[in-house]
């Protein structure tokens, strides 16, 4: 979405929330700052999704999963934060379940253990690692070491231990580096 279209959407939302007569005399600069912030978040989101896709597919390769599954994880990783239920089964299910946690504490369905498909368990680890180890507009990167500590601490409780072990093998052997960069 372009900055102009985003600014228009912001105006519409503001008009619905406030008395539109108070909004009309607002200077253009008052609208462009939120639009720029939203555009920056969109750039981060796009890079985040690409990086999650890279890591999820690398973990699947390390686990010796089929090329078909590796390719599917690459595709679902790219759309995981914007997925639609109209997508094919494994893609939609993976995008729907990646916030589920092994102990049932996740969302949206409170699934636990093997009720969570393997693809979603892989995506959950990749998403968590990428989110923690990368910078965001509101905070600096926490680093890969902190992300690995988080996954290790919660392995078998929140995250799949086999997926974690595959991630550790990738990192220890230097077999993975994010291709998509934030700079």
C-alpha positions as CSV (number, residue, x, y, z in Angstrom):
1,X,0.0,0.0,0.0
2,X,1.4,3.4,-1.0
3,X,1.8,6.3,1.4
4,X,-1.0,8.3,-0.2
5,X,-3.5,5.4,0.0
6,X,-2.4,4.8,3.6
7,X,-2.9,8.4,4.5
8,X,-6.4,8.3,3.0
9,X,-7.2,5.2,5.1
10,X,-6.0,7.0,8.2
11,X,-8.2,10.0,7.4
12,X,-11.2,7.8,7.0
13,X,-10.5,6.0,10.3
14,X,-10.0,9.4,12.1
15,X,-13.2,10.7,10.6
16,X,-15.1,7.8,11.9
17,X,-13.6,8.2,15.4
18,X,-13.8,11.9,15.7
19,X,-15.9,14.7,14.6
20,X,-14.9,15.2,11.0
21,X,-15.2,18.9,11.2
22,X,-12.3,19.0,13.6
23,X,-10.2,16.9,11.2
24,X,-10.7,18.8,8.0
25,X,-8.5,21.8,8.8
26,X,-5.6,19.5,9.8
27,X,-2.4,20.2,7.9
28,X,-1.1,17.6,5.5
29,X,2.0,17.1,7.7
30,X,-0.3,15.8,10.5
31,X,-1.3,13.0,8.2
32,X,2.0,12.3,6.6
33,X,3.8,11.3,9.8
34,X,1.4,8.5,10.7
35,X,1.6,7.4,7.0
36,X,5.4,7.3,7.1
37,X,5.4,5.3,10.4
38,X,2.9,2.8,8.8
39,X,5.0,2.6,5.7
40,X,8.1,1.8,7.9
41,X,6.2,-0.9,9.8
42,X,5.2,-2.4,6.4
43,X,8.8,-2.5,5.3
44,X,9.8,-4.3,8.5
45,X,6.8,-6.7,8.2
46,X,7.7,-7.6,4.6
47,X,11.3,-8.3,5.6
48,X,10.2,-10.2,8.7
49,X,8.0,-12.5,6.6
50,X,10.8,-13.2,4.1
51,X,13.3,-13.9,6.9
52,X,10.8,-16.2,8.7
53,X,10.3,-18.1,5.4
54,X,14.1,-18.4,4.9
55,X,14.6,-19.8,8.4
56,X,11.5,-22.1,8.4
57,X,12.6,-23.7,5.1
58,X,16.2,-24.1,6.3
59,X,14.9,-25.9,9.5
60,X,12.7,-28.2,7.4
61,X,15.7,-29.0,5.2
62,X,17.8,-29.7,8.3
63,X,15.1,-32.1,9.5
64,X,15.3,-33.9,6.1
65,X,11.7,-33.1,5.3
66,X,10.4,-33.4,1.8
67,X,11.2,-30.8,-0.9
68,X,7.5,-30.2,-1.2
69,X,7.2,-29.4,2.6
70,X,10.3,-27.2,2.4
71,X,8.8,-25.3,-0.5
72,X,5.4,-25.0,1.3
73,X,7.1,-23.5,4.3
74,X,9.0,-21.0,2.1
75,X,5.6,-19.9,0.7
76,X,3.7,-19.8,4.0
77,X,6.5,-18.0,5.7
78,X,6.2,-15.1,3.2
79,X,2.4,-14.7,3.9
80,X,2.1,-16.0,7.5
81,X,1.1,-12.7,9.0
82,X,-1.4,-11.9,6.2
83,X,-2.7,-15.4,5.4
84,X,-6.3,-16.1,4.4
85,X,-8.4,-19.1,5.1
86,X,-9.1,-19.4,1.4
87,X,-5.6,-20.7,0.8
88,X,-4.9,-24.5,0.4
89,X,-5.1,-26.6,3.5
90,X,-1.5,-27.0,4.6
91,X,-0.7,-23.3,4.0
92,X,-3.9,-22.0,5.7
93,X,-3.5,-24.4,8.6
94,X,0.2,-23.6,9.1
95,X,-0.6,-19.8,9.1
96,X,-3.5,-20.4,11.5
97,X,-1.6,-22.6,14.0
98,X,1.8,-21.0,14.3
99,X,0.8,-19.1,17.4
100,X,-0.3,-22.4,19.1
101,X,2.0,-23.7,21.8
102,X,2.7,-27.3,22.8
103,X,1.2,-26.9,26.2
104,X,-2.0,-25.5,24.9
105,X,-1.3,-21.9,25.9
106,X,-1.3,-20.5,22.4
107,X,-4.0,-19.2,20.2
108,X,-6.4,-19.1,18.4
109,X,-7.6,-22.6,19.1
110,X,-5.6,-23.6,22.2
111,X,-4.3,-26.7,20.4
112,X,-1.6,-28.7,22.2
113,X,1.1,-31.3,21.3
114,X,0.5,-33.3,18.1
115,X,-2.8,-31.5,17.4
116,X,-0.5,-28.7,16.1
117,X,0.8,-29.7,12.6
118,X,4.6,-30.0,12.2
119,X,4.7,-27.1,9.7
120,X,3.2,-24.8,12.3
121,X,5.6,-25.9,14.9
122,X,8.5,-25.1,12.6
123,X,7.0,-21.7,11.7
124,X,6.5,-20.9,15.4
125,X,10.2,-21.4,16.1
126,X,11.3,-19.5,13.0
127,X,8.9,-16.6,13.7
128,X,10.0,-16.3,17.4
129,X,13.7,-16.5,16.5
130,X,13.4,-13.9,13.7
131,X,11.3,-11.5,15.8
132,X,13.7,-11.6,18.8
133,X,16.9,-11.5,16.8
134,X,16.0,-8.6,14.5
135,X,15.5,-4.9,15.0
136,X,12.0,-3.4,15.1
137,X,10.9,0.2,14.7
138,X,10.3,0.4,18.4
139,X,13.3,-1.6,19.7
140,X,16.8,-2.8,18.8
141,X,17.6,-6.4,18.0
142,X,17.9,-8.7,21.0
143,X,20.2,-11.0,19.1
144,X,20.3,-14.6,18.0
145,X,21.7,-15.8,21.4
146,X,18.8,-14.4,23.3
147,X,16.3,-15.9,20.8
148,X,18.0,-19.3,21.1
149,X,17.9,-19.0,24.9
150,X,14.1,-18.3,24.7
151,X,13.5,-21.4,22.5
152,X,15.7,-23.6,24.6
153,X,14.1,-22.5,27.9
154,X,10.7,-23.3,26.5
155,X,11.6,-26.3,24.4
156,X,9.1,-29.2,24.9
157,X,6.7,-26.8,26.8
158,X,6.0,-24.1,24.2
159,X,8.2,-25.1,21.2
160,X,8.9,-28.4,19.5
161,X,12.2,-29.9,20.8
162,X,13.0,-31.6,17.5
163,X,12.6,-28.3,15.7
164,X,14.8,-26.6,18.2
165,X,17.5,-29.2,17.8
166,X,17.4,-28.7,14.0
167,X,17.8,-25.0,14.6
168,X,20.8,-25.5,16.9
169,X,22.5,-27.8,14.3
170,X,22.0,-25.1,11.7
171,X,23.5,-22.4,13.9
172,X,26.3,-24.5,15.3
173,X,27.4,-25.6,11.9
174,X,27.1,-22.1,10.4
175,X,24.7,-23.5,7.8
176,X,22.2,-20.6,8.0
177,X,22.4,-16.9,7.5
178,X,19.5,-14.6,6.7
179,X,19.7,-13.5,3.1
180,X,17.1,-10.7,3.6
181,X,18.7,-7.8,5.5
182,X,17.1,-4.9,7.4
183,X,19.7,-2.4,6.5
